C-alpha cells in the first residue's frame, strides 16, 4: 500500500469514528417520529438514532408528546400537553443553538492545537469531515496548492493536520453533548460551561491537553458561548 493510500485509509477511519457525533436536525427527528419521511429517509434516521444517544433521547421525547396528544380528552389535559409542548420546544431550541456552534468551537480549538500557518486548512477539513468525505485532496487546484503549502510550511502533512482537527471536533462535539445533556436553559449553559469543557477533555481519547491548553480551550468555549449562545 502506498503512502497516499495509507493517508486516505487513516483519514477515512478518523472520519468514520466521528460520524455518530454529527447529530440530526430536530425537524428530521420530528418527521421520523410522525412517520412522514420517505422509506429512504426513515432508514437513515433509524440507523442514526440506533447509534446516537442524544438523538434517540430527543426522538423518545417527541414520541411521548405525540402519545400524550393522542390521549387528550379534557381541557385540563390540553393545558398540560400545551405546557409540555412548550418545554420541549424550548429545549429543542437550546439544543439547536448549541449544536449550531459545534464547528466554530472545533475551529477555535484546532487553532490552539495547530500552528498558525495551518489554520487555512481547518474550515475545509471540518467541512469534509462533516460530509464524511475521505478525499484529502478534494479541493480546487488553487485551494489544494494553498493547503499543501500550508502543510509543508507548518511541518505537518495533510493527514496529520486532519488527525488533529478530528480530535478537536471530537472535543467540541463532546462539549456540546454535555451542555445539551446537563443544561435546560441559557443560565445553566453559562454556569456549567467550564465543568463541561473539563469533563469533555477527560472523556476525549488520544488527545494530550496540558493545563495551559486546557485553560485556553475553556476561555475559547466560554467566549463563544457568551457571544453566540447566551449573549
N, C-alpha and C positions, 0 to 999 in steps of 0.2 A: 504494500500500500504506500502511495506517495505521501510526501509531507502535506501537500494540498488536500488530499483525501482524508488524511488524519485530522487536519484542521476542520474540514467540513463535518466529520463524524463527531469531533469533540463539541463543536458549536451546536450540532443537531441534538446531542444528548443534553446539553445545558438548556437549550430552548424547550425541549420536551419536558424537562423537570420543572419548568416554570408554568406549564400550561394550566395547572389546577389553580393557580393564583389569579388568573385572568377571569374575573367574575362576570356573570351575565348581567344584562340590564334588568331593572325592575319590570319593565314592560314585557320583556321576553318571558320572565318567570311567571308574571301575572297571566299572560296569554296562555302559557302552558297549563297553569292551574285551572283556567277557564275552558280548556280543551278547544281552543280556536286556532291552533297552529296547524300547518301542513304536517303530513306524516314525516317528511324530512326534518322539519323544524322540531317536532316532538322528539325525534330520535336524538338530535343534537343536544337539546336541553336535558333530556333524560340521562344521557351519558355524562353530561357535565355535573348535574346535581348528585349523581351517584358518587362522585369523587370530591365534590366541594361542599364542605360542611356549612359554610356561610350561606351559600345559595340554597342549599337544602333546607336550612332553618327558615329562610325567607319564604320559600315555597310552602313549608308546613304552616307558617303564619297566615299566608294568603288562603290556603285551603281551609283553615279553621274559620276564617272570616266568611268564606263562601258557605260553609256548612251552617254557621250561625244565621246568616242571612236567609238561607232556605227554610229555617225553622221559625222565622219571625211570625208571631200571631198577634200579640197585644202591642199597644202603643209604647208601653214601658220597655218592651223588648226592642222596639225600633230605636228608642233613645239610647239604650245600652249598646246596640250594634253600631249606631252612628258614632258614639264615643270611641268605640274600639277601632272603627274605620279611620277616624281622625288620628288616633295614636299611631296606627300602622302607617298612615301617610306621612306623619311627621318623622317616624323612624326611617322610613324609606327615603325621605328627602335628605336626612342626615347621612345615611349610608351612601347615597348617590354623590353628595357633596364631598365626602371623604374620599371615595373611590376615584372621583374625577381629578384628584391631586396626586394619585399614585405615581404617575410618570414624572411629574415635576419634582416630587420628593426623590425619586430614583435618580433623576438627572443631577440634582444637587449633591446627593451622596456620592455619585460617580465622580463628580468634580473634586470631592475631598480625597477620593482614593486614587485618582489618576493625575498625572502631570498635566499642566495646562495645555501643552501642545496637543494632547489627545482629545481635548474637550469637543472638538469639531465632530468627532466620531459618535458622540453619545446619543444625540437625537435620532440619527439614522439607525444606530444599533437597537435602541429601545423600540423604534417603530417595527424593525424586522422581527424582533423577539415577540412583541405583542401579536404580530401577524403570523407567528410560528414559521417565519421564513428561515431556511437554513443556508441560504446563499450569502456567504460572506461578501462576495463582490457584486451584490445585486444593487448597483448604483449606476448612474450615468457615467460616461468616461471622465468627465470633469470632476465629479464627486469622488470617483474611485481613485483618481490621481491624488486628490486633496487628502483623502483618508490614508492612502498608502504613505504619502509624505509625512503626515502627522504621526503615523505609527512608527515609521523609520526614525523620525526626529526624536520621538519620546523613548526609543529603545525597546518598545514592546510591539509584538505582532498584532494583527487584527484579531486573531484568535484569543490572544492573551487579554487584549482590551475587552473583547466580548465577555470573557470569563469574569472580569472584574465588574462589568456593567450588569451581568446577570446576577452576581452576588448582591450588588446594590439594589437591583429590582426585587430580589427575594426579601431583602431587609425592608425596603419601602412597603412592599405588599404585606409583610408581617406586621409592620407598624399600623397600617390602615386596617388590617383584620382585627387587631387588638382594640383599636379605637372603636370600630363598629360593634365589636362584641361587648365591650365594657361601658360604652357611653350611650346614654339615651337622649342627651341634649347638648347644646353647644357649650354650656358651662362646664359640664363634665369633661368634654374634649379638652378645654383649656387646662383643667386641673390635673388631668391624667396623662397628658402627652409625654412628659418626662418618664413616668413609670412605664408607659407603653414602649417608648424607644429603648429603654434599658432592658425590658423583657424581650423585645424583638431581637436585640443583639445577642442575648443569651440563647434564644431559640434558633437563630440562623447558623447553620453549619458551615464549616470551611471558610470562615471569614475571621481574620485577625484584627481586632479593634482594641488599640491601647486607650488609656484614659484620655489622652489629648484628642484622639479621633472621636472617641465616644462623646466628648463634650461638644465638639464641632458638629456632629450629627444631631445631637439634642438641640443645639442652637438653630441649626437649619430647619429642623422639623418644627420647632416652636414658632419660628418666624413665618414659615409657610402656613401653619395652622392659624396663626393670628391674622395674616393678610388675606388668606384665601377661604378659610372655613368659618372662623368665628368673628372675623372683622366686620 
